[in-house]
Structures are given as structure tokens and as C-alpha cells.
Amino acid sequence: MYSIQGFLTWQSKLLMKYKHLSQTERYQIYALMKAGHYQTQNAKLLDRHKSTISRELIRNAGSRGYRPKQACEFSADRAQNSRNDPTVEPWVREEAFSLLRMQWSPEQFAARLPISHETLYQHVYADKA
């Protein structure tokens, strides 16, 4: 029989939010790889899942291999170009507000505009606050 505490601990692990790698962690990964550590060892030392380390090395390796400064730049570029980037272009904001006035839902015009419905909801709630 399972205890309530055990279930809640298991459930909280499933609902953990993803935390991005920091610049310090990227430099640690680089140093550990240079020292001959395997990805699994790096993951344990950094208290990360081994797939996080693997994904980091695959996504952020350049022509000269994995370099932490370059990895930080790649990561920042991806965040900047993300569809969920919180900055909204003025023309997108105007179009979104005109569609809101016409009673469109954020889901409806997120398909039409280069913005996610979540970002739109965040902006609507921020305006109400």
C-alpha cells in the first residue's frame, strides 16, 4: 500500500519545472568534459538529468566543439527568437488589441499572428493589474 506522503513526493517530481542551465553550469560541463568525465558523471555532479547534459552538448556544439561562451550565446539567441519571447512588436500588439475588441480569443489570433496565446494572456493580465 502506498502512503500519501510517498504519492505527493512522486507527484511533485513529475511536476517539477524545468530550470535552464546557467553560465556557470556550462563552464562546469566544459571543464568536466575536458577532464575526461562522461556525460552521466557530469549530470550527477551537477544534479541534472543526463539527457539535459546530452541535449546541451548536441544543441550548443559549434564547428570547434562545445564551448561554454558560445553555448550561452546560442541559448540567448534561441530565447530571443522564441515564439514565446515576451517582447511584442508594436504592430503585433495593435493587431492583437483590435482583434480582442472584435471578441476574438487569444487562441484564434495566435494562429494568425507571430505570438503565442500564452504571451497574449500574460499581456492582458498585466494590463489589468
N, C-alpha and C positions, 0 to 999 in steps of 0.2 A: 504494500500500500504506500502511496506517495504522500508526503507531507505537504501542507500548504506552503510552508517556507521554501521547500525544495522546488515546488512548481513556480513560485514567484521568482526565485533566483534564476531558474531556467528561462522563464518568460522574459525577464529583464535582459538576459544575454541576447535573446533573439531581437529585442527591440533597441539594442544599443545603436546610437547614432555613429555614423562614420566620421572620423576625425582625420583631416588631411595631414600629410607628413609636413613637418616643419623643416626649415632650412638646416637647423642643427641635426635633425634626424637624417637628412640627405647626406650631410658631410660624414655622419657616423657610418652610414651604409657604405659610402665610398671608402672610408678608412678600413672598415672591416673586410670589404671585398679585396682591397689591396693587401691586407694581412693574411689573406687566404681562407677566410671564413666562408662557409656555404650560406646560401640564402636562408635555409632553415635555421641555422645558428644565429644569423643576423636578426631574424624575426623574433627568436626567443630573447635575445639580448635587448632588443628594442621594445619588447612586449607588444608585438604586432603579429598579425596573421601572416603566414608565409606567402600567401597569394598577394598581399599588399606589397611585399618586397619584390616579388616577381613582376607584378604589374608596373611598379615604379621603374624597375630596370629596363623593361621592354618599352614602355611609353617614352621614357626620357633619355634613351641612349642616342647619341649623335653618331656622326661618322667616325669619331675618335673614341667611341665607347661611352660609358656612363661618367658624367662629370657633374658634381652637385650644383655648381653655379648655373650651368646650362639647364639642369633639371628644374631648378627654381624658375628660370625664365620661361621654359616650356610650359610649366604648370600655370604660371601667371598669365601667359598668352591664352591658354585654353580657357581659363576662368574669365578672362576679358572677352573672349569671343563666344562664350556660352550663351545659349538662348535664354538662360535664366539669369543673366547678368542684371543686377538691379538698376543699372543706369538705363534710362529710356530716352530715346531720341525725341526731340520736340515734336516732329511730325507724327510720330507714332502715338505720343501722348495725346495730341489734338484729335487724331483719328479715333483713338480709343474712347475719349470722352464724348465725342459726337455719337459714336455707336452706343455708348452707355445711355445717352439721352434718348436714343431711339429704342431703349429697352432691350438691347442685345445683352446676352450673358457673356462674361469673360471667356467661357469655353468656346462660344460661337466665333468671336472675332480673334481669338488666339490662333485659330487656323488660318485666318486671313492676314494677320499682322505678324511681324517678326518679334513676337513677345510671347511668353508663356502665360497661361491663365493664372498661375500662382503669383507671378510678378504683378499682374494686374490687380489681383485681390490684395496683395501687400500695399500697393499704392492707394487703393480705395480705402483700406482700413487706416492707413497713415493719414489720409486727408480728413477722416472722421475724428481722429484723435486730437 
